[in-house]
């Protein structure tokens, strides 16, 4: 099975060699490498061409104007010629037998895509195993992933036929575009699970909390579209589909209030079916985060005290 390894990158010339080296070291040897440079201003092109001369696989390098991660991955899908497709972020690396294990899973089960755990590496170099939802139970992946979207890009391998069934990544989403793609794949295709980590995901840069509202807004958009475009899946979830959407709205409202975006927060609160808590209502009425942050601190202190009482 020929695998197209798509590596989108933006200003990561210093990290890209690690990702490409992990592809060169794969035990599966039928690979084409597609690097999509999303308008980098560093020396990405020079790094790729320097590596290409001695690389064991064909590297196809494409440069595009900066359009975002979804557009870069879609570009890679358009030019890929493999029987299967895998995405590897340019700051991550595959374990040596990653593609071999994932390819074997596709061939043994006939599934549309395969997924696995990942190794999370923090800024101190400490490693922890991240297990995805529905580990060992791929038949539950669509439902479980809708509740908690936690598959990792480098830990999945898709048949070309599955890509054709799912379609491209949603370029209107600037966050969660990968989890949206995984959700649609889980609904429309069968999955196989490999119980061995296939990728190291390196954590660095600003924490997700800095973009919490934007991330939750994208998750809400994705969830609503998934339910609208897949009525049978929505029917399968039943009442839980609306409950999940309301939970995301509540988390988004919390983030908007904490960011001080009261215009968006009031609009969202008006659309919500569930009643806002007292702290949120006071904050929205006053246009201030102070009463809400105070209420959150009181609630947190009460929860800590209650747990301490129960423990002892």
C-alpha positions as CSV (number, residue, x, y, z in Angstrom):
1,X,0.0,0.0,0.0
2,X,1.5,3.3,-1.1
3,X,1.2,6.0,1.6
4,X,1.2,9.7,0.8
5,X,2.7,11.5,3.9
6,X,1.4,15.0,3.9
7,X,3.4,17.5,5.9
8,X,1.9,21.0,6.1
9,X,4.3,23.6,7.6
10,X,4.6,27.3,8.3
11,X,7.8,28.9,9.6
12,X,9.2,25.7,11.1
13,X,12.4,25.2,9.2
14,X,14.2,24.4,12.5
15,X,11.7,21.6,13.3
16,X,10.9,20.2,9.9
17,X,14.1,18.0,9.7
18,X,12.9,16.0,12.7
19,X,9.6,15.3,11.1
20,X,11.1,14.3,7.8
21,X,13.7,12.1,9.5
22,X,11.0,10.2,11.2
23,X,9.5,9.5,7.8
24,X,12.8,8.4,6.4
25,X,13.1,5.9,9.3
26,X,9.7,4.2,8.6
27,X,9.8,0.4,8.4
28,X,7.0,0.8,5.8
29,X,9.0,1.7,2.6
30,X,6.4,2.6,0.0
31,X,6.0,6.3,0.7
32,X,5.7,9.6,-1.1
33,X,6.3,12.7,0.9
34,X,4.4,15.9,0.2
35,X,5.5,19.1,2.0
36,X,3.0,22.0,1.7
37,X,4.7,25.3,2.7
38,X,1.9,27.6,3.8
39,X,3.7,30.8,2.9
40,X,6.7,30.5,5.3
41,X,9.0,33.5,5.6
42,X,11.9,31.4,7.0
43,X,14.3,29.0,5.1
44,X,11.8,26.2,4.8
45,X,12.4,25.8,1.0
46,X,16.2,25.7,1.5
47,X,15.8,23.1,4.2
48,X,13.5,20.8,2.2
49,X,15.7,21.0,-0.9
50,X,18.8,20.3,1.1
51,X,17.2,17.2,2.7
52,X,15.7,16.0,-0.6
53,X,19.1,15.2,-2.2
54,X,19.8,12.3,0.2
55,X,16.3,11.4,1.2
56,X,15.2,7.7,0.7
57,X,11.7,8.7,-0.6
58,X,10.5,11.2,-3.2
59,X,9.8,14.6,-1.6
60,X,7.4,16.8,-3.5
61,X,7.5,20.4,-2.3
62,X,4.7,22.9,-2.9
63,X,4.6,26.5,-1.8
64,X,1.3,28.4,-1.4
65,X,0.3,31.8,0.0
66,X,-0.5,31.7,3.7
67,X,-4.0,30.3,3.8
68,X,-4.1,28.2,7.0
69,X,-3.7,24.6,8.1
70,X,-6.9,23.3,6.5
71,X,-6.0,24.8,3.1
72,X,-2.5,23.4,3.3
73,X,-3.8,19.9,4.1
74,X,-6.3,20.1,1.3
75,X,-3.6,21.1,-1.1
76,X,-1.7,18.0,-0.1
77,X,-4.8,15.8,-0.7
78,X,-5.2,17.2,-4.2
79,X,-1.7,16.2,-5.3
80,X,-1.4,13.0,-3.3
81,X,-1.2,9.8,-5.4
82,X,-1.1,7.1,-2.6
83,X,-3.5,4.4,-1.8
84,X,-3.6,5.8,1.7
85,X,-3.0,9.3,3.2
86,X,-1.5,10.4,6.5
87,X,-1.0,13.8,7.9
88,X,2.1,14.6,10.0
89,X,2.5,18.1,11.6
90,X,5.9,19.5,10.9
91,X,6.8,19.8,14.6
92,X,5.9,16.2,15.4
93,X,7.5,12.8,14.5
94,X,6.3,9.3,13.8
95,X,7.6,6.3,15.6
96,X,9.6,4.0,13.3
97,X,6.8,1.4,12.8
98,X,3.9,3.9,12.7
99,X,2.9,3.5,9.1
100,X,3.6,-0.3,9.1
101,X,1.2,-0.8,12.0
102,X,-1.5,1.5,10.6
103,X,-1.2,0.0,7.1
104,X,-1.5,-3.6,8.5
105,X,-4.6,-2.6,10.4
106,X,-6.3,-1.3,7.2
107,X,-5.3,-4.4,5.2
108,X,-6.4,-6.8,8.0
109,X,-9.8,-5.2,8.7
110,X,-10.7,-3.5,5.4
111,X,-11.5,-0.4,7.4
112,X,-11.6,3.1,5.9
113,X,-9.1,4.5,8.4
114,X,-7.0,3.4,11.3
115,X,-6.2,5.4,14.5
116,X,-3.9,4.9,17.5
117,X,-2.7,6.5,20.7
118,X,-0.1,9.3,20.7
119,X,2.9,10.2,22.9
120,X,2.5,13.7,24.3
121,X,5.9,15.5,24.9
122,X,5.8,18.6,27.1
123,X,8.3,21.5,27.1
124,X,10.4,19.7,29.7
125,X,10.7,16.6,27.5
126,X,8.4,14.5,29.7
127,X,6.4,11.9,27.8
128,X,2.9,10.6,28.5
129,X,0.7,8.3,26.5
130,X,-2.4,9.9,25.2
131,X,-5.1,7.4,24.5
132,X,-8.0,8.5,22.1
133,X,-11.6,8.0,22.8
134,X,-13.0,4.6,21.9
135,X,-9.6,2.9,22.3
136,X,-10.2,-0.8,21.6
137,X,-13.7,0.0,20.5
138,X,-13.7,1.6,17.0
139,X,-17.4,0.8,16.6
140,X,-18.0,3.6,19.2
141,X,-15.7,6.1,17.7
142,X,-18.3,8.4,16.1
143,X,-20.4,8.8,19.2
144,X,-17.4,9.0,21.6
145,X,-15.5,11.5,19.5
146,X,-18.6,13.8,19.3
147,X,-18.4,13.9,23.1
148,X,-14.7,14.4,23.2
149,X,-12.7,15.2,20.1
150,X,-9.2,14.0,20.9
151,X,-7.7,12.1,17.9
152,X,-4.2,13.3,16.9
153,X,-3.3,14.1,13.3
154,X,-0.2,11.9,13.1
155,X,-2.0,9.0,14.7
156,X,-4.4,8.3,11.8
157,X,-4.1,6.8,8.4
158,X,-6.9,7.1,5.7
159,X,-7.6,5.0,2.7
160,X,-8.0,7.2,-0.4
161,X,-11.6,5.9,-0.8
162,X,-12.3,7.2,2.8
163,X,-10.9,10.6,1.9
164,X,-13.2,10.7,-1.2
165,X,-16.2,9.8,1.0
166,X,-15.4,12.4,3.7
167,X,-14.3,15.3,1.5
168,X,-11.8,18.0,2.2
169,X,-11.1,19.7,5.5
170,X,-13.3,22.7,6.2
171,X,-11.2,25.8,5.4
172,X,-13.7,28.1,7.1
173,X,-12.6,26.7,10.5
174,X,-9.4,28.2,11.9
175,X,-9.4,25.9,14.9
176,X,-10.6,22.3,15.3
177,X,-10.5,21.7,11.5
178,X,-8.7,18.4,12.1
179,X,-11.2,17.2,14.8
180,X,-14.1,18.2,12.4
181,X,-12.5,16.0,9.7
182,X,-12.0,13.1,12.1
183,X,-15.7,13.4,13.2
184,X,-17.0,13.2,9.6
185,X,-14.7,10.3,8.9
186,X,-15.9,8.4,12.0
187,X,-19.5,8.9,10.9
188,X,-19.0,7.9,7.3
189,X,-16.3,5.2,7.4
190,X,-15.4,2.1,9.4
191,X,-12.4,2.5,11.7
192,X,-9.7,0.1,13.0
193,X,-7.7,0.7,16.2
194,X,-4.0,0.1,16.7
195,X,-3.0,-0.2,20.4
196,X,0.5,1.3,20.0
197,X,1.5,4.9,19.8
198,X,2.3,6.0,16.3
199,X,3.3,9.7,16.8
200,X,5.1,12.0,19.2
201,X,3.3,15.3,19.6
202,X,5.4,18.1,20.9
203,X,3.7,20.8,23.0
204,X,5.2,24.3,22.8
205,X,4.2,27.9,22.2
206,X,1.2,29.6,23.8
207,X,-1.3,27.6,25.8
208,X,-4.7,26.8,24.3
209,X,-6.3,28.9,27.0
210,X,-5.1,32.0,25.1
211,X,-7.5,31.0,22.2
212,X,-10.2,29.3,24.3
213,X,-13.1,31.3,22.9
214,X,-12.0,30.9,19.3
215,X,-11.4,27.2,19.8
216,X,-14.9,26.7,21.4
217,X,-16.6,28.8,18.7
218,X,-15.1,26.5,16.0
219,X,-16.1,23.4,18.0
220,X,-19.6,24.7,18.2
221,X,-19.8,25.5,14.5
222,X,-18.4,22.1,13.6
223,X,-20.8,20.2,16.0
224,X,-23.8,22.0,14.6
225,X,-22.8,21.4,11.0
226,X,-22.1,17.7,11.7
227,X,-25.6,17.2,13.1
228,X,-27.2,19.2,10.3
229,X,-25.4,17.3,7.5
230,X,-25.7,13.9,9.1
231,X,-29.3,13.5,10.2
232,X,-29.0,9.7,10.8
233,X,-26.2,10.3,13.2
234,X,-28.2,13.0,15.0
235,X,-31.1,10.6,15.3
236,X,-28.7,8.0,16.7
237,X,-27.6,10.4,19.4
238,X,-31.1,11.4,20.2
239,X,-31.5,14.0,22.9
240,X,-27.8,13.8,23.6
241,X,-27.1,15.7,20.4
242,X,-28.8,18.9,21.7
243,X,-27.4,18.4,25.2
244,X,-23.8,18.3,23.8
245,X,-24.3,21.5,21.7
246,X,-25.7,23.3,24.8
247,X,-22.7,22.1,26.8
248,X,-20.3,23.6,24.2
249,X,-22.4,26.9,24.2
250,X,-22.1,27.1,28.0
251,X,-18.3,26.6,27.9
252,X,-18.1,29.3,25.1
253,X,-20.2,31.7,27.1
254,X,-17.9,31.2,30.1
255,X,-14.8,32.0,27.8
256,X,-16.5,35.0,26.3
257,X,-17.3,36.5,29.7
258,X,-13.8,35.9,30.9
259,X,-12.4,37.6,27.8
260,X,-14.7,40.6,28.3
261,X,-16.5,40.1,25.0
262,X,-19.9,40.9,26.4
263,X,-21.6,41.7,23.0
264,X,-20.9,38.2,21.8
265,X,-21.7,36.7,25.2
266,X,-25.1,38.4,25.4
267,X,-26.0,37.3,21.9
268,X,-25.0,33.7,22.7
269,X,-26.8,33.7,26.1
270,X,-30.0,34.8,24.2
271,X,-29.7,31.8,21.9
272,X,-29.1,29.2,24.6
273,X,-31.8,26.9,25.8
274,X,-30.4,26.3,29.2
275,X,-30.6,29.0,32.0
276,X,-27.4,30.8,32.7
277,X,-26.1,30.6,36.3
278,X,-26.4,33.6,38.6
279,X,-22.8,34.7,38.2
280,X,-23.1,34.8,34.4
281,X,-26.3,36.8,34.6
282,X,-24.8,39.3,36.9
283,X,-21.7,39.7,34.7
284,X,-23.7,40.1,31.6
285,X,-26.0,42.7,33.2
286,X,-23.0,44.7,34.6
287,X,-20.7,44.2,31.7
288,X,-17.9,43.2,34.0
289,X,-15.9,40.0,34.6
290,X,-15.3,40.8,38.2
291,X,-18.5,39.3,39.7
292,X,-18.1,36.2,37.6
293,X,-14.4,35.6,38.4
294,X,-15.3,36.1,42.1
295,X,-18.1,33.6,41.9
296,X,-15.8,31.1,40.1
297,X,-13.2,31.4,42.9
298,X,-15.9,30.9,45.5
299,X,-17.3,27.8,43.7
300,X,-13.8,26.4,43.2
301,X,-12.9,26.9,46.9
302,X,-16.2,25.2,47.9
303,X,-15.5,22.2,45.7
304,X,-12.0,21.8,47.1
305,X,-13.4,22.0,50.7
306,X,-16.1,19.4,49.8
307,X,-13.6,17.0,48.4
308,X,-11.4,17.4,51.4
309,X,-14.3,16.7,53.7
310,X,-15.2,13.6,51.7
311,X,-11.6,12.4,51.8
312,X,-11.3,12.7,55.4
